Amino acid sequence: MRPTLPAVDGFAAATGLFVGSAVASGLVLAVSATSGVVVGIGLAVALAVWAVLERFPDRVDTALDGRLHLLPALAAAVATLVLAGLSVLDGSLALPESLHVPFSLTSLLALVVGILGRQRRARVVADAERAHALATVTKSRWGEFPLLFAESVVVLVTVSVAFGEPYSVLELGAASGVSAALLLFRGRDTYQLVALDSGLLVRSEGGNPQTLVPWRQVSRVDADHGDTLRVRRRLPVPTVYRGDLSEHDDGREVVDAIRRCRRRGG
């Protein structure tokens, strides 16, 4: 019987690559090994973790319910802040040159793990629960500016820490400008909001689950004369979703169903 590779699940594969990259980074820092040996060990660890996660999908889903998929990004953020602080205090680079690329790669994979974990959790909950209402909406464009700016700053600081290139106020201003330009020239994205018992499911226009917003993070659900739906989302991702219900025969029922779910879940 021929051995088979594990099925390609994005979250499991990304988590395996993150752990493998972290292990390889540790080896680079702790021992003097050739790059071929380090890469080989990292890939072996990545494949092993990937296979284990594929073997126990129910336990993975339980871990996602506990938000454990956010831990890699949190660890990367803490490491970046600590290294940035040390660089400022010492006036020199706190990260060895041999870790420039491994640190950047591990930080990137930590972010990917968080995104794919969020999407997988949303997909699992969507498959398990009944939908009470569906509305097609767009997001407030300028409401996304703080998040885009924060993401730009995180990338700037991470690259600065990894490669020892100091950033300036001018570069922070450039990050702000890039964020604004992205909002101005990017087309308005369309989403689907699905009211579930556990929260508000946000799907792409094609119906792919993106995230599950707990009802406690939904501050208000408004409707102007039953025609325009507005759903306001609190921190950590403040957003306003707007939808036109004028062409819906059951527009008022959609609003009422979302409000009922929010009252029960909030």
Buried (B, 14 or more C-beta within 10 A) or exposed (E): EEEEEBEEBBBBBBBBBBBBBBBBBBBBEEEEBEEEEBBEBBBEBBBEBBBBBBEEBEEBBEBBEEEEBBBBBEBBBEBBEEBBEBBEEEEEBBBEEBBBEBBBBBBBBBBBBBBBBBBBBBBBBBEEBEBBBBBBBBBBBEBBBEBBBEEBBBBBBBBBBBBBEEBEEEBBEBBBEEBBEBBEEEEEEEBBBBBBBBBBBBBEEEEEBBBBBEBEBBBEBEBEEBBBBBBBBBEEEBBBBBBBBEEBEEBBBBBBBBBBBBEEBE
